[in-house]
């Protein structure tokens, strides 16, 4: 790869993103990825280590040990991986250049954020998820609005009255939302009232709402109903033949089959 001249902050953000996606990488691999010299990469790795973002080892580096909430998310990311990747790829097709987009939190939304960050789309994205905002902020074409509020330690996402009041000031073209459970009767359901309230508010403030739901969540019980099925513009799922998806299609809600890119 030809050597690229980047500002240190931009290069270190790119390094952080590579290590976030890979988990670990050698100096040689990072040089090839970023088109920088070994000396430059080593200086950047030292700076990132001093920030606590990474841990250096012999000949390379590893992303720093995850916080408990991130560990929990990492476990969830290993569930239905291919289905979630297909959902993210398909949902990305609904995102138009220069639109304002709502994203909530969750492992599927994080995968979508990674694909958006790697795209060339110019967007304004609003999210309560700290990890989603961190991923998106790497791309200079994306303006990220992180909703303020109380941070739940188990998800590193904000919620509560401050979060909802910020949403009241924003209008979006599209909301792409995940959930903890989904039923034809209750629609998108959540384990936490704050998550349900945010999803409900995003749906009210967006022109369209897309639900991204793996078939494993169909008819799964979750405590709090958030977004009724009739409020959805479309449902993206890996199994459109599931009885729940069929019932939605029969009620004139668009059901889209998720396919890998």
N, C-alpha and C positions, 0 to 999 in steps of 0.2 A: 504494500500500500504506500502511495506517495505521502511524504511527510506533510502534515497539515499544521498551519500556524493557528493556534487557538489562544485565547486569553486564559490565564490560569484558572479562573473561577469556572469558566465554561468547560475546560478540560477536566477539572476535578469533579464537576457535576456529571460529566459523561463517564468518568471512571467509577463514580459511586453507583451510577445506573447499571453499568456492566457487572459490577460486583453484586449488586442487589439481585440481578436476574440470574447470575451464574452461581453465586454463593462464594466461589473462590476462583482465582485466576493467577497465572504466573506473570512475571514482568514481561516475558517474551510475548505472551498472548495479548497483554494490554498494549504493548508497543504496536503490534499488528492491528489491533482493533482501532486504536486512536491515531496511528500514524505519527507517533512521537518517539523520541530517543529513549534508551534505557535510563539515562541520567535524569531526564525530565520526568519520566514515570516514577522513578524512585523518590524524587523530591515531592511530587504530588502525593505519593503514598504516605510519606512521612508527615505531610501537612494534614492529611485525612486522619492519620492515626492520632495525631495530637488533638484533633477535634473529637476523637472518640468514635468516629464513623466506621473505622476498619481496624483490623489487627494484622500487622505485617508478620510474615514468616519467611523462611528461607526461600528466596527466589520468587516470592509472590505475596498475595494478600488475601484475606478473608473478610467478609462482611462481619461486623461486630455481633456479639451474642445478642439474640433478640430479647426484648422485654416480654414478660408473661403474656400480654395481649397479642403481641406479634407471634409468639410461639403458638398460641391458640389459633390464630389466623393461618399460620403455616400448616398446622394439622388439617384445618378445613380445606386449604388449598390442594391437599393431596387426595381429597375425595371428589369423585366424578370429574377428574382433571380434563379428560378429552371432551366431555359434554360441556363443561364450563368454557373451555377454549373455543368450542364451536359456537356457543351462545355469544361470547364476546365478539368473535369475527362477524357473525351475522348482525348483531346489534350495531356494530360500527357502520354498517351500510345505511343505517337510518340517520347518521350524523352528517349534516350538511356544512360546508365551509361557512365560517363567520356567524354561526348560530350561537345562541346562549343555551347552555346545556346544564340540567340538574343531574347529579349522580349521588346516590346515597352510599352506604358502605357495604362491605361484604367481600368475600373472596372472588366471586364472579365479577363484581364491579372493579375489583383491583386488576383482574386480567384485562378487562376492557380498557382501564386506564393505561395499562402498559402498551396496548395496541394503539391507543390514541396518541400517547406520548411519542411513539415511533412513527407516527404519520406526519404528513405535511399540512394538516388542517390548521387553519387559524380559527381559534375558538375562545369563547368566554365560558368557563366551567365553574359551577357552584357546587360545593360538596361539604358535608360535615366530617368527612373522613380524613384524618391527618395523614395516613399513609397514602391515600389516593392523591391528595394535594401534593405531597412530596414527589410522587412519581411524575405527575403532570408538569410540575414547575421546572423540570429539566428542559422542556421544550420551550424555546423563547417565543414561539408563535401562539402559545396558549396563555391566556390570562386566567389565573386561578383565584377564586374567591373562597376562602376557608371560612365557613360559618362559625361564629363565636358561640360560646355557651359552656355548659358543664361537660367536662371530658369524662366519659365512662372508661374506667381503667381496663375493662375486659375487651374493649373494642377499639380504643383510641379514636372514638368518634364523639362529636359534640351533640348535645341535645338540651331540651328545656326551653323556657320562655324566651331567652335571648336568641337562641337559634331560630325559633319560629318567628320572632319579630324581624330578624334580618330577612327571612324569606318573604315576609309581607312587603318588602321594598323592592323585590326583584321579580321581573317577568321573564319567563324562559320560552324558547321555541319548543324544547323537547325535554322530557324527563325520562331517564332510563333507570329503572329501579329493580333491585333484587329484594327478596323477602325470606323469612324463615319457613313459611309454609303457605300453601295455596289451595283453596277449595273453590268449587263452582258457586257455593252458597255465600261464602264470606270474602272471596277474592284474596288479595295479598294480606297475609297475617304475620305478626311479629311477636317475639317473646317479650320485648320491652316496649312500654307505652311511648317512650320518647321516639323510638324508631318508627312506630306506627304514625305518630303525629307528624314527623318530618315527611314521611312518604305521602301522607294525606295532603299536607300543605304544598308540597312540590307538585302534586297532581293538580291542585287548585290553581297554582300560579303558572303552569305550563300549558301551551297550546295542545300538545300531544303527550301521552304517557305510554311508554313501552315497558312491559314487564318481562324480565329475563328469568326464567324458571326452569331448573332441571326437573325431569320427571320424578326424581326421588322426593321432591318436595310436594308433589300433588297429594292432596288430602292429608298432608301432615298436620297434626294439631299444633297450633301456636295460640298463645293466650289472647292476643289483642288483634282485632280486625283493623286493617289500615286503609286499604284502597279497594272498594267494591269492584267486581269484575266489569260492570257496565261503564265504569269511568275510564277503562283502558282503551287506547287506540289500537293496540296489538299486543299479542303474547308471543314471545320467542321461546321455544322449548325444543329439547332434543327428541321428544317423543310426541308428535302431534296426533298419534293414534291412541294415546292414553284416554280413557273415558272422560276425564276431566277436561282435557283439551277438546275432545269431540263435542262435549256439551257447550263449551264456549263458542266453538265454530257454529254450532246450530243456533246459538243466540246472536249471530251476526257479528261476533268479535273476531277480528282477523287473527288467525293462528299461523305463525311462520315457523317452519322447520329449521332448526339450527344446523348449519353445515360448516365444517372446518374450511379455513381459507385455502 
